[in-house]
Amino acid sequence: MSGGKVTTSYSSVGLAVGTDWFVSCHTYPDRRPILAVDAVICT
């Protein structure tokens, strides 16, 4: 974030992978895309 300014993503795409994983990609008009991978252990 530049200058402490909070900006929302321009677009985002999410994908559930199996029962324990979620992958999302956020794009911004003035920055590179951010790929986020979340994993949850289900017991």
DSSP file (Angstrom, degrees, kcal/mol; ACC not computed):
  #  RESIDUE AA STRUCTURE BP1 BP2  ACC     N-H-->O    O-->H-N    N-H-->O    O-->H-N    TCO  KAPPA ALPHA  PHI   PSI    X-CA   Y-CA   Z-CA
    1    1 A M    >         0   0    0      0, 0.0     3,-0.6     0, 0.0     2,-0.5   0.000 360.0 360.0 360.0 130.2    0.0    0.0    0.0
    2    2 A S  G >   -     0   0    0      1,-0.2     3,-1.5     3,-0.2     0, 0.0  -0.732 360.0  -6.7 -90.7 128.8    1.5    3.3   -0.9
    3    3 A G  G 3  S-     0   0    0     -2,-0.5    -1,-0.2     1,-0.3     3,-0.1   0.708 119.9 -70.1  66.5  20.7    1.4    6.1    1.6
    4    4 A G  G <  S+     0   0    0     -3,-0.6     2,-0.4     1,-0.3    -1,-0.3   0.546  93.0 145.9  74.0   6.4   -0.7    4.1    4.1
    5    5 A K    <   -     0   0    0     -3,-1.5     2,-0.5     1,-0.0    -1,-0.3  -0.644  44.3-138.9 -80.7 128.4   -3.8    4.4    1.8
    6    6 A V        -     0   0    0     -2,-0.4     2,-0.4    -3,-0.1    -1,-0.0  -0.766  24.5-177.4 -88.9 124.5   -6.0    1.3    1.8
    7    7 A T        -     0   0    0     -2,-0.5     2,-0.2    21,-0.0     3,-0.1  -0.957  21.3-129.5-122.5 142.5   -7.3    0.3   -1.6
    8    8 A T        -     0   0    0     -2,-0.4     2,-0.0     1,-0.1     3,-0.0  -0.513  40.4 -88.8 -83.7 158.0   -9.6   -2.5   -2.5
    9    9 A S        -     0   0    0     -2,-0.2    19,-0.2     1,-0.1     3,-0.1  -0.335  23.0-136.4 -68.5 148.5   -8.7   -4.9   -5.2
   10   10 A Y  S    S-     0   0    0     17,-3.1     2,-0.3     1,-0.3    18,-0.2   0.885  85.0 -15.1 -70.1 -41.5   -9.7   -4.1   -8.7
   11   11 A S  E     -A   27   0A   0     16,-1.3    16,-2.9     2,-0.0     2,-0.3  -0.975  64.8-161.6-155.8 160.1  -10.9   -7.7   -9.3
   12   12 A S  E     -A   26   0A   0     -2,-0.3     2,-0.4    14,-0.2    14,-0.2  -0.997   4.0-162.5-148.0 150.0  -10.5  -11.1   -7.6
   13   13 A V  E     -A   25   0A   0     12,-1.9    12,-2.4    -2,-0.3     2,-0.3  -0.999  11.5-167.5-132.5 133.4  -10.9  -14.7   -8.5
   14   14 A G  E     -A   24   0A   0     -2,-0.4     2,-0.4    10,-0.2    10,-0.2  -0.916   5.4-172.7-124.8 151.6  -11.2  -17.6   -6.0
   15   15 A L  E     -A   23   0A   0      8,-2.7     8,-2.8    -2,-0.3     2,-0.5  -0.973  18.2-140.8-144.9 124.8  -11.0  -21.3   -6.3
   16   16 A A  E     -A   22   0A   0     -2,-0.4     2,-0.6     6,-0.2     6,-0.2  -0.744  16.9-161.4 -84.0 129.2  -11.8  -24.0   -3.8
   17   17 A V  E >>  -A   21   0A   0      4,-2.3     4,-1.4    -2,-0.5     3,-0.5  -0.921  57.1 -47.2-116.0 105.8   -9.3  -26.9   -4.1
   18   18 A G  T 34 S-     0   0    0     -2,-0.6     0, 0.0     1,-0.2     0, 0.0  -0.388  95.3 -56.2  67.4-149.0  -10.6  -30.0   -2.4
   19   19 A T  T 34 S+     0   0    0      1,-0.1    -1,-0.2    -3,-0.1     3,-0.0   0.551 133.6  42.6-103.1 -10.4  -12.0  -29.6    1.1
   20   20 A D  T <4 S+     0   0    0     -3,-0.5    20,-2.8    19,-0.1     2,-0.3   0.496 100.8  67.2-116.8  -5.6   -9.0  -28.0    2.7
   21   21 A W  E  <  -AB  17  39A   0     -4,-1.4    -4,-2.3    18,-0.2     2,-0.4  -0.906  45.3-177.3-125.4 146.9   -7.5  -25.4    0.3
   22   22 A F  E     -AB  16  38A   0     16,-2.3    16,-3.1    -2,-0.3     2,-0.4  -0.978   8.5-167.4-140.2 128.2   -8.7  -22.1   -1.1
   23   23 A V  E     +AB  15  37A   0     -8,-2.8    -8,-2.7    -2,-0.4     2,-0.3  -0.949  10.2 174.7-117.3 133.1   -6.7  -20.1   -3.7
   24   24 A S  E     -AB  14  36A   0     12,-2.8    12,-3.4    -2,-0.4     2,-0.4  -0.987  17.2-155.9-138.3 150.9   -7.5  -16.5   -4.6
   25   25 A C  E     -AB  13  35A   0    -12,-2.4   -12,-1.9    -2,-0.3     2,-0.4  -0.994   9.2-164.8-127.2 126.0   -5.9  -13.9   -6.8
   26   26 A H  E     -AB  12  34A   0      8,-2.7     8,-2.7    -2,-0.4     2,-0.4  -0.926   5.8-161.2-112.0 132.5   -6.4  -10.1   -6.3
   27   27 A T  E     -A   11   0A   0    -16,-2.9   -17,-3.1    -2,-0.4   -16,-1.3  -0.892   4.1-167.5-116.0 147.5   -5.5   -7.6   -8.9
   28   28 A Y  E >   - B   0  31A   0      3,-0.6     3,-0.7    -2,-0.4   -19,-0.1  -0.938  29.0-124.7-128.1 149.1   -4.9   -3.8   -8.5
   29   29 A P  T 3  S+     0   0    0      0, 0.0    -1,-0.1     0, 0.0   -20,-0.0   0.783 110.0  30.8 -66.8 -25.8   -4.7   -1.2  -11.2
   30   30 A D  T 3  S+     0   0    0      2,-0.1     2,-0.3    -3,-0.0    -3,-0.0   0.261 116.4  53.8-119.2  12.6   -1.3    0.1  -10.0
   31   31 A R  E <  S-B   28   0A   0     -3,-0.7    -3,-0.6     3,-0.0     3,-0.1  -0.899  86.3 -89.4-139.4 167.5    0.4   -3.1   -8.5
   32   32 A R  E     -     0   0A   0     -2,-0.3    -2,-0.1     1,-0.1    -6,-0.0  -0.405  57.9 -88.6 -71.4 155.5    1.3   -6.6   -9.4
   33   33 A P  E     -     0   0A   0      0, 0.0     2,-0.5     0, 0.0    -6,-0.2  -0.283  36.0-137.5 -63.9 152.0   -1.4   -9.3   -8.7
   34   34 A I  E     -B   26   0A   0     -8,-2.7    -8,-2.7    -3,-0.1     2,-0.5  -0.965  11.2-157.8-114.4 122.4   -1.4  -11.0   -5.2
   35   35 A L  E     -B   25   0A   0     -2,-0.5     2,-0.4   -10,-0.2   -10,-0.2  -0.889  10.6-168.4-100.6 123.3   -1.9  -14.7   -5.1
   36   36 A A  E     -B   24   0A   0    -12,-3.4   -12,-2.8    -2,-0.5     2,-0.5  -0.944   7.0-168.8-116.2 132.2   -3.2  -16.0   -1.7
   37   37 A V  E     -B   23   0A   0     -2,-0.4     2,-0.4   -14,-0.2   -14,-0.2  -0.982   6.5-170.5-120.9 120.8   -3.3  -19.7   -0.7
   38   38 A D  E     -B   22   0A   0    -16,-3.1   -16,-2.3    -2,-0.5     2,-0.4  -0.928   0.7-170.6-112.9 132.9   -5.2  -20.6    2.4
   39   39 A A  E     -B   21   0A   0     -2,-0.4     2,-0.4   -18,-0.2   -18,-0.2  -0.978   2.2-172.2-125.0 136.8   -5.1  -24.1    3.9
   40   40 A V        -     0   0    0    -20,-2.8     2,-0.7    -2,-0.4    -2,-0.0  -0.992  18.9-138.2-127.8 133.0   -7.3  -25.4    6.7
   41   41 A I        -     0   0    0     -2,-0.4     2,-0.5     2,-0.0   -21,-0.0  -0.823  19.3-160.5 -92.1 119.1   -6.8  -28.7    8.5
   42   42 A C              0   0    0     -2,-0.7   -23,-0.0     1,-0.1   -22,-0.0  -0.868 360.0 360.0-100.8 127.0  -10.2  -30.4    9.0
   43   43 A T              0   0    0     -2,-0.5    -1,-0.1     0, 0.0    -2,-0.0   0.385 360.0 360.0-120.6 360.0  -10.3  -33.1   11.7
